[in-house]
Amino acid sequence: MGVQAGFETLDREVVVDLEVRGELPHWLAGTLVRNGPARFETDKGSFRHWFDGLAMLHRFGFADGAVTYRNKYLETPSFRAARDDGHIAFGEFATDPCRTIFSRFFTHPRLRNTSNANVNVVSDGDRDFALTETPIAVEFDRETLATVGLTDHHDGIDGHVTTAHPHRAPLTGDLVNYALKFGRRSVYRIYRQRGQVKELLASMPTDRPGYMHSFAVTERHVVLAVFPLVVNPLSLLLRAKPFIENYRWRPELGTRFVVFDQRDGSVVADERTDAFFAFHHINAYDEDGRVVVDIAAYPDSTVVDALYLDRVRGDAELPLSFPTRYEVDLSGGGIRSRRLASDTLELPRIAYGSHNGRDYRYAYGVGARDNGTRDFLNQLVKVDVHSGQVKLWHEPGRYPGEPVFVPAPGARSEDDGVLLSVVLDAGAGRSGLLVLDAATFTEIARADVPHAIPFGFHGQFTSR
């Protein structure tokens, strides 16, 4: 079956108790909810890209050393159209449902009106939401994973696309994100949410919007890294192509770092550096008149094309990202950059609750064994960003997902806690939950799931 099992449709929805091998920490109690695509075909069509599959939630519950598991599709208009009518009815990242120039012009599917929230999950304290790169969020019940309904997660902050990676501002606790509105003069709108009130913080007009999957915050700033994968907004309406295929790689533009003051939205730095591309920021912080921004950086945007399903199911090479530091001088001194480690890193996580937006030491993620490009992401990585030292977890034939850090109560150090990762055993055709000691990077427990879980994107742990 091989790595292809991670890109195959999962039809089963189950509720089961898992057998735990090893011993979980007595303090580990709560839920891990992971999100990702799990259906790649309909009766009348197929999705073209990994990012387009229909969203399924996976819940791991922890209590008294035991683990439970359940999984469930998000029942959105996008899902119901595929299930009930067999249609791909909404524009996705790289899949266009329309078949004629006439219908393309009048429905504008490339503006991605999908409710297929398959990227991330977030909680506002009382409610839980699944997110994608459109402003449509999907509320779900954390215990049952049942879909509650759709909501405009921006609520008055007008825009066509956004990120599924909102941040909590380290000092205020505000939820910060941006929305991009396409138009003759497109505009990025950065906003913050205090309680249930959303407030526009800053606007930045642009003629050629860039594709940005994430951004960064520090204690004092919001940072947008605008990569030169850009679009003419008219193309989204006039060209017969899916959303991302309207974007063009323009390395001569370089990568633009724009730093905004969180207090009043003013621009305190606007600098460019050599072209590169990324999906994920690792962390950022303020230091001595500079903003330090760590990113899982690719040399260019070819990774987007590499993740079409016909390629990842085959033997195409996978471009690799490396943890890279960019230091933006706030006094106009430009940008310095350097690689933080020699091993690849993607789907990065940190001790978010204590170190997001602040100086930190450890980053966790997935990578490729010996930096190989002929296999999918097949190891877990821990990077000491101070020293560049790396710890690795690898087992042949196993493919781990994003490692979520859970701190121990009263943690005595930044890496005092555990990492939770869903790992596909390609040979057995099933997945399991792997629990590592974050400090030593050694296994302390695992629990097998009764099926293969398709490769997902992001998840969150909560103690409730």
N, C-alpha and C positions, 0 to 999 in steps of 0.2 A: 504493500500500500504506500509506504514511504511518506515523504513530506506532503504529498498531494492530499492526504487525509485532512490536513489543516485548511484546505480550500474546498472541501466538499460540503454539500448541504446536510444539515442535521435536522431530521424530522421528529426526533423523539423529544418529548417534554416529560420530565420525571420529577419525583420527589422521593429522595432516598437518604438513609443514614449511611455514612461512609465508614469503612473499616480503616482505622488509623494505625499505621505502622510507625513505631517510635513513640515519643511522648511530647505532647504539646505543653507549653508553659501553662501553669495553673492560672495565670492572670489573663490569658488570651480569651477574651469574651467579646462577642459582637458579630458583625456581619461584613463580609467582603462581597460587593456586587461588581461584577465585571460586565462590560458591554462589548459588542462586536458583531460583525456580519455572520449569518448562519444559514441563509438561503440564497443560492446563486442562480437558480433557474426558476422559471414559471412554466406553465403549460404552453405558453405561446411565445416564449422568449428567454433570453439569458442575460444576466448582467455581465459587463465586460471587464470590470476592475474589482480588485479586492475591496476597495473603499465603498463599493456600491451594494454589497449584499444586504439582505434584510436583517434588521436588528434583533438580536436575542440577548436577554439578560441572564446571567448566571449568578446565583446566590449561594455563598458558602457561609453557614452559620456555625459559630464557635461557642461552646459552653461546656464547662466541667470536663475538659479534655476530649470532647466528642466533636464531630463535624457532620453537619447535614448539608445536602446539596439539592437545589432545584433550579430548573431553567425554564424560560418562557419567552416566546416571541412578544415583542411590542405590537399590540393590535392597533396600528395606525391606518389612516387611509392608504398609505403606500403598501402596507402589508395586506390589507383586506382586498385591494384591487388584484394583487398577485394571487392570493389564495382563492378568492371567489370567482374572479373573471379570467384569471390566467394572464393578466396584462401587467406590464411595467408601465404604470400610468403617470409617473412623475419623473422630471429630470433629476438625474443623480450626478455624481462627480464626473463620471466618464461614460455614462449610458444615457442615450437620448431615446425616449419612448416614441417620438413622432416619426412618421414614415413619409410625409410629403412636405414639400416646400410650403404649401398653403397652410398646413396645420402647424408647421414650425413657426411661421410668421405670426400667426394669431394666438398661439399659446405660450410662446417664449419660454420653452422648457429649460433653456440654459441659465435662467435666473434661479434654478435650483429651488423650486417650491416644495421640495420633498419634506415629509414628516418622518422620514426614515432615520431616526436618531440613534445611530449605531456607533458613536465614537466614545462618549464619556458619560459619567453620571456625576451629579452634584446635589447637595442638600442645602436647603436654606434654614435648616434647624428643625422645621416641622414637616416639610414636604421634600420628596425626592424627585429628581428629573433626569431623564436621559437627554443627551445633547448631541447635535451634529453641527455642521457649519452653516445652517440656515437659522434664522431667529425663532423657528418653531421648536419649542421644547416639549417633551412628553412626560407628564407626571405619571408616576407608578407607585404602587404600594410596596414598600421595602420587604414586608414579610411574605406576601404571596406573589410578588412581581406582576400582579394584575395591572393592566393599563387603566389609569384614571381618566386621562383626557389630554388634549393639546392646550398649550398656552403660548402666548407671545412672550418669550423670555426677556425681550427688550422693553416691552410695554411702553411704547411712545418714543423710543430711540429708533428712528426710522433707518432701515438698512436692508440690503438683500442678502449679504453673507456676514458671518461672524466667526468666532472661534468656539470650539468646544472645550476650551481651556481657560475659563475665567479664573482670576486670582483673588485671594483675600489679601488686602493691603496689610502689611505687617503691623503698622502702628494703629490703624483705625478699625480694622476688621471689615472695611467696606469691600463689597464684591465689585471687582473691576473687570471690564471687558471692552471690546470695541465692536462696532458694526460698520460695514462698508456699504455705502449707497452708490450704485452705479448711476451715471447720468452724463450729460454733456460735459459737466465738470463733476467728477466723482469726488466723494469725500469720506474720509475715515472719521468716525465719531467715537471718541473714547468717553465712557461713562462709568459712574460708580453708583452702587446701590447701598443705601443706609436704611436698614429695616426693609420696609416695602416700598420706599421712595427711591426712584431712579433719577439721577442728576447728570446732565451733560457736563463733562469736564473739559473737553477740548475737541476741536474740529481741525482736520488737516485736508485741504483739497488736493486733488491729484488728477493729472491727465491720463496717466497710465498706471492703474492700480496693480499692485503686486499680489501674488498669492501668498498669504501668510496663515499658517495653521495654528500658530501660537504667538505669544509675546511674553514680556517679562515685567515684573515690578521689583522695586527696591523699597526701602523704608520711605524714601522721599520722591521717587520717580516712577514713571511708566515709560517703558522702552519698546518702540516698534522697530524691528529689523525688516526693512522692505527689500526683499530679494528681487533680482532682475528677471523673474518669471512674471511677465506683465501682460496686460490685455488692453486692447482698444474696446471700450464698452459697447460701441456700435456693433462689434463682431458678435456679441452675445445675442443680439436681436436679428442680425442679417445673415449670419453664416449658418449653414446647416451642419453644425458640429455640436457635440456635447460640451458641457461647461468648461472643463479643464483644457480641452483641445483648442480652445480659442486663445489660450495663453501662449506667449512666445518667449524663448530664452534670449535675453539681450545683455550679454556679459559686459558690453561696453558701458552700460549704465552703472556698473558696480553695485554694491549692497549699501543701502542707506540706513544709518542708525539715527532715529529721531527720539530725543529724550525730552519728556514732558515733566514739569513740576506738578506733583499731586495736589499741591495746595490751590493753585489757580489755573492749571492747564497750560501755562506758558511754556514755550519751547526753549529749553536751556542748552541744547546741543543738536546740531543737524550736520552729520559728518558722513562721508562715504569711504568705503574700503573696497578691496578687490572683490569681484563677484564670487559668491558662493550661495548655496541653497540649504534650507533646513526645514524639517517639520517641527522639531521640538527644541525649545529652550530648556536648559538644565536648571539654571538659577541665575540670579543677578544680585548685586549689592553695591552700595556706595563706599568709596574709599579715597580719601585724600584728593578731592577735586576731580575724581574720575568715577565713571560707572563701569563696573566690571560685569560683563555679560558672558555666561558660559552656554554654549550651544552645541548640539549634536550636528556637526556641519558636513555637508557633501560638497564636492568641488563644483557640481552643477546640478541641473534638475532632471538628469536622465533617470533617476530613481523613480520618478512618477510613471514613466513609460514602462519601467522594469516590473511594476506591480500590476500590470494587466494580467488577468487570470490565465490567458493562454501562455503567458511567459512564466509566471511563478509555478504553474503546473508542469512546465517543461524543464529544460536545463539551461535557461538563459542565465547570464551572469547577474549577480545582485550588487549594485553599487553600495558602497559602505560609507557610513558616517563616523567621524571621530570627534571626541570631546575637545572643543576648541574654545579658547578664551579670547574675548575681544574687550579691550579697555578703551573706553571713549573718554577723551579729555574734555572736560566741561569748559575749559578756557580757550577752546579752539585749536588745540594741539593735535587734532586728528585721532586716529585709531591705531592701536598696536594689537597684534594678535600672536598667539602661539598655541600649539597643540598641547593638551594637558596630559595625554597618555598615548602610548603606542598601539593600544588595542581599540577596536571599534566599540561604539556605544550608540544604542538607539533605545527608544521608549524609556527615557531617563526618569528616575525618581530620586528624591532626597528625603531627609527628615523634614517634611514640609511644615508641620505644625510649629516647630521650633526654629527653623532655619530658612524658610522661604523669604527671599528679599534681604537676607543677611549673609555675612561672611560664613562660610561653611567649609567642611572638609571632605565629605563623602558623597559620591553619586553612584547610583545603582542603575543597571539597565541590562539589555540583551546585546549580544554581539555575535560575531562570526569567528569560529575556531581558527586560529592562526591567520586571521584576516582573510580567509578564503572567500571567494566570490561565487563558487559553484554549488554551495549549499545554502539553505535558508538560515536564519538566525538560530544558532544552536548552542549558545552558552549564556550563562549569567555572568555579569561583570560588576565588580566593585572598584571604583577609582578613588584613590586618595588625591584630591585635586591640589593639595599642598606639595606632595612629594612626587606625584606621578606613578606611584606604585599601584599595582593592580592585583586583585584576587579574582579567581575564576572558578565557576562551577560548570562542569561539562560531563555528560554521559553520552556515549555514541548512540545515535538513533533517536535522541530525545531533543525536543525543540521547546524551550521555555518561552513564556510570555512575560510581559512587563512585571517586574518585581515591586510589590507594594510594601513599603516600610511601615511597620507598626511598632511604636516605641513601647518599651516596658514602663509600667507605672513608676513615676519618680526616677526616670532614666538618669543614670550617672554620667553618661557620655553620649555623643551624637549618634553612635551606632549601637546603643544599648537597646536591643529589640529584635524583632524577627522580620524576615522578608517572606511574602506570600507570592507564589508564582504558579500559574497553570501551565503544566508541561505536557506536551503531546509525546507519547511513546509510539513512534511510527511503526515499529515492528508489531506491536500488540494491537494497534488500531484503536487505542483508547487514551484518555488523558487522565491526569491526576493533579492534585494540589501538592506542591512542594513547599516545605517550610524550612528556611535556613536561619541559623543564628547570624544576625547581621554583622556582628563583630568578627567572628571567626570564619564566616562564609562556609560553614559546614552544615550538613543536613541534620535536622533534629526530628523531622517527621514527614510523612507523606500519606496521602489518602487517594485511592483510585476512584475515578468516576466511571460509570458503566458504558460510556461511549466516548468517541473522539469529539472534543470541543474544537470547532473551527478557530483558527487563529484570530484573536480579538485585538482590541486596541487598549482601552484604559479601564481602570476600576478604582473604587474608593472603599476604604475600611472605615466603619463607624462603630463606636462602642455601644450603640443602642440597638 
